[in-house]
Amino acid sequence: MTKIIGTGLSGLVGSRLVELLQKKFEFVDFSLDSGVDITKLSSLKKAFLKHLDCEAVIHLAAFTDVSEASKQEGNKKGPCYQINVIGTQNIANLCQEYGKYLIHISTDFVFDGKKKTAYTEEDQPHPIEWYGHTKYLAEKIVQQSKNPWLIARIAYPFKTKPSQRNLEPKPKIDLVRKIIEKLENDQEVKMFTDQMITPTLIDDIAHSVDIIVRKKPTGVYHVVGSDFITPYNLALKICKVFNLDETKVKKTSLREYQKSDPRPRQLYLCLSNKKLGKNLGIKMSNLDQAFRKIKTQLR
């Protein structure tokens, strides 16, 4: 069985990848739980030397709390910079030293959200807040590596099905699950009508990783869903699919919200996955297809 080193395997995306792919790959967990600190090169190198038979490294670990990251703006000693930049630098250096194929998971937040049509892999990143900036710096580090690499940008990942593994801390809840849980508890949800996002089923990301590990392509790819949608319309679609109360979904505006919370937020984060389909033959689900899969899983 192919062995893969993985960072961030206990997170929202990583935990689901392990659940879906554990019969195909043997995952080696590089985390604080297993005694590996990716921000400390000596700790990371010691772990690498024990697993030189691993075929690839999938680097999911990241500081993803965007609001908390904004409080660390410009602080290179803060956890956001240390994990996202220094951690990636260490991973990339060791992948190059020991000849490991690197799959680096990045984000749509490397873009500024001003483009009203879909971003492609050819578009120049321009982050507008600290989290996105650190992830862009990480991308540049990976791109400078002399070893084969692939950058997979993902966007608004969701799975709705809670992890079956006993993980501490618990993986964060995705946007779709948050909406479902609030509506199931008869709570109102206020959703933006003036923002566009690209929700992505994590099961599709897992399928993509399976193919990527086997084919080992290089370059930047948008591993994202096939629909762009406003958060408000996303909530309405969830109501229809899961038979929830549409009257509990209320309109709100990102522009209005920013008057009380001025942290920079991207308005238009539509990402195209056409390159993924054209080059690797991977078809990512649209929302209707994704929700049908989820409904089947929840039965």
ChimeraX attribute file (.defattr): number of C-alpha atoms within 10 A of each C-alpha:
attribute: neighborCount
match mode: 1-to-1
recipient: residues
	/A:1	9
	/A:2	13
	/A:3	17
	/A:4	21
	/A:5	24
	/A:6	22
	/A:7	25
	/A:8	19
	/A:9	24
	/A:10	26
	/A:11	21
	/A:12	21
	/A:13	24
	/A:14	21
	/A:15	21
	/A:16	25
	/A:17	22
	/A:18	19
	/A:19	14
	/A:20	15
	/A:21	16
	/A:22	12
	/A:23	10
	/A:24	12
	/A:25	16
	/A:26	16
	/A:27	22
	/A:28	17
	/A:29	18
	/A:30	22
	/A:31	17
	/A:32	11
	/A:33	10
	/A:34	10
	/A:35	12
	/A:36	20
	/A:37	18
	/A:38	25
	/A:39	20
	/A:40	14
	/A:41	18
	/A:42	13
	/A:43	13
	/A:44	20
	/A:45	16
	/A:46	11
	/A:47	20
	/A:48	19
	/A:49	11
	/A:50	9
	/A:51	13
	/A:52	14
	/A:53	13
	/A:54	17
	/A:55	16
	/A:56	23
	/A:57	24
	/A:58	23
	/A:59	23
	/A:60	22
	/A:61	24
	/A:62	23
	/A:63	19
	/A:64	15
	/A:65	10
	/A:66	17
	/A:67	13
	/A:68	14
	/A:69	21
	/A:70	17
	/A:71	13
	/A:72	17
	/A:73	16
	/A:74	15
	/A:75	14
	/A:76	13
	/A:77	11
	/A:78	13
	/A:79	17
	/A:80	28
	/A:81	27
	/A:82	20
	/A:83	24
	/A:84	27
	/A:85	25
	/A:86	23
	/A:87	23
	/A:88	26
	/A:89	23
	/A:90	20
	/A:91	27
	/A:92	27
	/A:93	19
	/A:94	19
	/A:95	22
	/A:96	18
	/A:97	12
	/A:98	12
	/A:99	15
	/A:100	22
	/A:101	23
	/A:102	27
	/A:103	27
	/A:104	23
	/A:105	20
	/A:106	26
	/A:107	21
	/A:108	26
	/A:109	26
	/A:110	25
	/A:111	24
	/A:112	20
	/A:113	24
	/A:114	12
	/A:115	14
	/A:116	11
	/A:117	12
	/A:118	15
	/A:119	21
	/A:120	16
	/A:121	16
	/A:122	8
	/A:123	10
	/A:124	11
	/A:125	18
	/A:126	15
	/A:127	21
	/A:128	17
	/A:129	22
	/A:130	24
	/A:131	26
	/A:132	25
	/A:133	22
	/A:134	27
	/A:135	27
	/A:136	23
	/A:137	19
	/A:138	24
	/A:139	26
	/A:140	13
	/A:141	18
	/A:142	25
	/A:143	18
	/A:144	10
	/A:145	16
	/A:146	13
	/A:147	19
	/A:148	19
	/A:149	25
	/A:150	22
	/A:151	23
	/A:152	25
	/A:153	21
	/A:154	24
	/A:155	23
	/A:156	18
	/A:157	21
	/A:158	21
	/A:159	23
	/A:160	22
	/A:161	14
	/A:162	15
	/A:163	16
	/A:164	9
	/A:165	12
	/A:166	9
	/A:167	12
	/A:168	9
	/A:169	8
	/A:170	14
	/A:171	17
	/A:172	12
	/A:173	17
	/A:174	17
	/A:175	17
	/A:176	20
	/A:177	16
	/A:178	15
	/A:179	24
	/A:180	19
	/A:181	13
	/A:182	13
	/A:183	22
	/A:184	15
	/A:185	8
	/A:186	12
	/A:187	14
	/A:188	16
	/A:189	20
	/A:190	16
	/A:191	21
	/A:192	22
	/A:193	18
	/A:194	17
	/A:195	21
	/A:196	23
	/A:197	22
	/A:198	25
	/A:199	29
	/A:200	25
	/A:201	29
	/A:202	27
	/A:203	23
	/A:204	21
	/A:205	23
	/A:206	20
	/A:207	16
	/A:208	21
	/A:209	19
	/A:210	17
	/A:211	15
	/A:212	17
	/A:213	20
	/A:214	12
	/A:215	10
	/A:216	16
	/A:217	17
	/A:218	16
	/A:219	12
	/A:220	21
	/A:221	25
	/A:222	22
	/A:223	32
	/A:224	33
	/A:225	28
	/A:226	21
	/A:227	19
	/A:228	22
	/A:229	20
	/A:230	20
	/A:231	24
	/A:232	22
	/A:233	16
	/A:234	21
	/A:235	25
	/A:236	20
	/A:237	18
	/A:238	22
	/A:239	20
	/A:240	11
	/A:241	12
	/A:242	14
	/A:243	11
	/A:244	18
	/A:245	16
	/A:246	16
	/A:247	11
	/A:248	17
	/A:249	20
	/A:250	15
	/A:251	14
	/A:252	16
	/A:253	14
	/A:254	16
	/A:255	16
	/A:256	12
	/A:257	12
	/A:258	12
	/A:259	9
	/A:260	8
	/A:261	11
	/A:262	10
	/A:263	14
	/A:264	14
	/A:265	17
	/A:266	20
	/A:267	19
	/A:268	23
	/A:269	28
	/A:270	27
	/A:271	27
	/A:272	21
	/A:273	23
	/A:274	20
	/A:275	16
	/A:276	19
	/A:277	13
	/A:278	10
	/A:279	10
	/A:280	15
	/A:281	12
	/A:282	19
	/A:283	18
	/A:284	24
	/A:285	19
	/A:286	17
	/A:287	21
	/A:288	13
	/A:289	12
	/A:290	21
	/A:291	20
	/A:292	12
	/A:293	15
	/A:294	17
	/A:295	13
	/A:296	8
	/A:297	10
	/A:298	8
	/A:299	5
